[in-house]
Amino acid sequence: MLLIDVYVPPGVLDGREKQELGRRMIDALMVEDGSHARAVLDAQRRLTQVLVHEPAGWVLGDRPAADPADAPRYLVRLTVPAPWRKDMAPHVVGPLTDAIAATEEAAGRDPGRVREEPHVTVQLVGVSEGGIGLFGRSLGSQELVEHVTRDYRTGRQGTEQELPPGMALDPVCGMVVDAAETVLTLEHEGVRHVFCDGSCRRIFAADHGLALSR
């Protein structure tokens, strides 16, 4: 689901450090914090890749001229379906920056500078609907959500969890939702279900043959 391209000046990271940075980034984005069920996160992990690049040329606009490897600069490009980009941005920029800070600290460099200086740039790049190909065919954002939630949707019997008062579980992705705040609901067999977003609501309706009025 996610492609993370990391650009770093040549020679800053060795092979092991590149692998560790990639793993830190994936772990930072796939945190089991109640945002989604573990089965959904595992499915997202299987579709996530990190590629570390070393450009042959890297020119900074600093005056006087600076070497990008001296207090290394990083450019991170996270490619996602375009409809997800705006909502995702506030949740991924910080964790990706922290993953780089941890890599800098492990290398004996100052990790604090990545939040004090413009040394880490994170860009979210949106791919238009149908612009992602998997399994030999193009997929839209809705189809990707259907794929990553499939294991959870088909295997959630007996996995109910105790929730705080007023909270409910999205039956599609396992996210904990404030039942009083959301307007995304559906009635099925006498039970009112709540959803974190419209994609999950549409998937639930399709799974159970329900008509959507809005």
C-alpha positions as CSV (number, residue, x, y, z in Angstrom):
1,M,0.0,0.0,0.0
2,L,2.8,2.4,0.8
3,L,6.0,3.1,-1.1
4,I,8.6,5.0,0.9
5,D,11.5,6.4,-1.1
6,V,14.3,7.8,1.1
7,Y,17.1,9.9,-0.5
8,V,20.3,10.3,1.4
9,P,23.8,11.6,0.4
10,P,26.2,8.9,-0.7
11,G,28.3,7.3,2.0
12,V,26.2,8.6,5.0
13,L,24.6,5.2,5.7
14,D,26.1,1.7,5.3
15,G,24.0,-1.3,4.3
16,R,23.0,-2.2,7.8
17,E,22.0,1.3,8.7
18,K,19.8,1.5,5.6
19,Q,18.0,-1.7,6.5
20,E,17.5,-0.4,10.1
21,L,16.2,2.9,8.8
22,G,13.7,1.1,6.6
23,R,12.5,-1.0,9.4
24,R,12.2,1.9,11.8
25,M,10.0,3.7,9.2
26,I,7.7,0.8,8.8
27,D,7.4,0.2,12.5
28,A,6.7,3.9,13.0
29,L,3.8,3.9,10.6
30,M,2.3,0.5,11.7
31,V,1.9,1.2,15.4
32,E,-0.7,-1.0,17.3
33,D,-2.3,2.0,19.0
34,G,-6.0,1.1,18.4
35,S,-6.1,2.9,15.1
36,H,-6.6,-0.4,13.2
37,A,-6.8,-4.1,14.1
38,R,-3.6,-6.0,14.1
39,A,-4.7,-8.1,11.1
40,V,-5.2,-4.9,9.1
41,L,-1.8,-3.6,10.1
42,D,-0.2,-6.9,9.1
43,A,-1.8,-6.7,5.7
44,Q,-0.6,-3.1,5.3
45,R,2.9,-4.2,6.2
46,R,2.9,-6.8,3.5
47,L,2.2,-4.0,0.9
48,T,4.8,-1.6,2.3
49,Q,8.3,-1.1,0.9
50,V,11.2,1.2,1.7
51,L,13.7,2.0,-1.0
52,V,16.9,3.9,0.0
53,H,18.5,5.9,-2.7
54,E,21.9,7.7,-3.0
55,P,21.7,10.4,-5.7
56,A,24.9,11.0,-7.7
57,G,24.4,14.7,-7.3
58,W,22.9,16.7,-4.4
59,V,23.2,20.5,-4.4
60,L,22.0,22.7,-1.5
61,G,21.0,26.3,-1.7
62,D,22.9,27.3,1.3
63,R,25.2,30.3,1.3
64,P,28.1,29.6,1.6
65,A,27.8,26.3,-0.2
66,A,27.3,23.3,2.2
67,D,28.0,19.6,1.8
68,P,24.7,17.6,2.1
69,A,26.6,14.8,3.8
70,D,27.8,17.2,6.6
71,A,24.8,17.0,9.0
72,P,23.2,14.7,6.5
73,R,20.0,15.8,4.6
74,Y,17.2,13.5,3.9
75,L,14.3,13.6,1.4
76,V,11.4,11.2,2.1
77,R,8.7,10.6,-0.4
78,L,5.7,8.6,0.7
79,T,3.5,7.4,-2.2
80,V,-0.1,6.6,-1.3
81,P,-3.5,6.7,-3.1
82,A,-4.4,10.3,-3.7
83,P,-7.7,10.3,-1.7
84,W,-5.7,9.3,1.4
85,R,-3.0,11.9,1.2
86,K,-4.5,14.9,3.1
87,D,-5.8,12.8,6.0
88,M,-2.6,10.8,6.3
89,A,-0.2,13.8,6.3
90,P,-0.6,14.9,10.0
91,H,-0.1,11.3,11.1
92,V,3.0,10.3,9.2
93,V,5.4,13.3,9.0
94,G,6.3,13.2,12.6
95,P,6.9,9.4,12.9
96,L,9.0,9.4,9.7
97,T,11.1,12.3,11.0
98,D,11.5,10.5,14.4
99,A,12.7,7.3,12.6
100,I,15.4,9.4,10.9
101,A,16.3,11.0,14.2
102,A,16.8,7.5,15.7
103,T,19.1,6.6,12.8
104,E,21.1,9.7,13.3
105,E,21.5,9.1,17.0
106,A,22.5,5.5,16.4
107,A,25.2,6.8,14.1
108,G,26.6,9.2,16.8
109,R,25.2,12.3,15.2
110,D,22.8,14.9,16.7
111,P,19.2,13.7,16.4
112,G,17.7,16.9,17.6
113,R,18.7,18.8,14.5
114,V,16.1,17.1,12.3
115,R,13.4,19.0,14.2
116,E,15.5,22.2,14.6
117,E,16.9,22.6,11.1
118,P,15.4,21.9,7.6
119,H,17.4,18.8,7.2
120,V,14.5,16.3,6.7
121,T,11.9,17.0,4.0
122,V,8.8,14.7,3.9
123,Q,6.6,14.7,0.8
124,L,3.3,12.8,0.4
125,V,2.8,11.9,-3.2
126,G,-0.8,10.9,-4.3
127,V,-1.3,8.4,-7.0
128,S,-4.6,8.9,-9.0
129,E,-7.4,6.4,-8.8
130,G,-6.5,3.2,-10.6
131,G,-2.8,4.2,-10.7
132,I,-1.6,1.4,-8.4
133,G,-1.2,-2.1,-9.8
134,L,-1.2,-5.2,-7.7
135,F,-2.0,-8.9,-8.5
136,G,-1.7,-8.1,-12.2
137,R,-4.5,-5.4,-12.3
138,S,-5.0,-1.8,-11.4
139,L,-6.6,-1.0,-8.1
140,G,-8.4,2.0,-6.7
141,S,-8.3,3.2,-3.1
142,Q,-11.5,1.4,-2.2
143,E,-10.2,-1.9,-3.5
144,L,-7.0,-1.5,-1.5
145,V,-9.0,-1.0,1.7
146,E,-11.0,-4.1,0.8
147,H,-7.8,-6.1,0.4
148,V,-6.0,-5.0,3.7
149,T,-9.2,-5.5,5.8
150,R,-10.2,-8.8,4.3
151,D,-8.5,-11.0,6.9
152,Y,-10.0,-9.0,9.7
153,R,-13.5,-9.0,8.2
154,T,-13.6,-12.7,7.6
155,G,-12.0,-13.7,10.9
156,R,-13.2,-11.4,13.6
157,Q,-15.8,-13.8,15.1
158,G,-14.8,-14.2,18.8
159,T,-12.4,-11.3,18.7
160,E,-14.7,-8.7,20.4
161,Q,-12.9,-6.5,22.9
162,E,-14.1,-4.6,25.9
163,L,-14.3,-0.9,25.0
164,P,-14.6,2.3,27.0
165,P,-18.1,3.7,27.4
166,G,-19.4,5.4,24.3
167,M,-16.8,3.8,22.0
168,A,-17.5,1.2,19.3
169,L,-15.4,-1.0,17.0
170,D,-15.5,-0.4,13.3
171,P,-16.4,-3.9,12.0
172,V,-14.3,-3.5,8.8
173,C,-10.9,-2.2,10.1
174,G,-11.1,-2.7,13.8
175,M,-10.6,1.0,14.6
176,V,-12.1,2.3,17.9
177,V,-14.6,5.0,17.1
178,D,-16.5,7.5,19.3
179,A,-20.1,6.4,18.6
180,A,-21.5,9.7,19.6
181,E,-19.3,11.7,17.2
182,T,-19.5,9.8,14.0
183,V,-22.4,10.1,11.5
184,L,-21.1,7.1,9.6
185,T,-23.5,4.3,10.8
186,L,-25.5,1.4,9.4
187,E,-28.2,-0.8,10.9
188,H,-27.8,-4.5,10.3
189,E,-29.9,-7.3,11.9
190,G,-30.9,-4.9,14.7
191,V,-27.4,-3.8,15.5
192,R,-26.1,-0.2,14.9
193,H,-22.6,-0.3,13.5
194,V,-20.3,2.7,13.3
195,F,-17.4,3.4,10.9
196,C,-14.2,5.4,10.9
197,D,-14.7,6.6,7.3
198,G,-16.9,6.2,4.2
199,S,-14.7,3.4,2.7
200,C,-15.3,1.1,5.6
201,R,-19.0,1.9,5.6
202,R,-19.3,1.1,1.9
203,I,-17.3,-2.2,2.3
204,F,-19.6,-3.3,5.1
205,A,-22.7,-2.4,3.0
206,A,-21.4,-4.4,0.1
207,D,-20.5,-7.4,2.3
208,H,-24.0,-7.6,3.7
209,G,-26.0,-6.5,0.7
210,L,-27.2,-3.2,2.3
211,A,-28.3,-0.2,0.3
212,L,-26.7,3.1,1.1
213,S,-29.0,6.2,1.3
214,R,-26.0,8.6,1.4
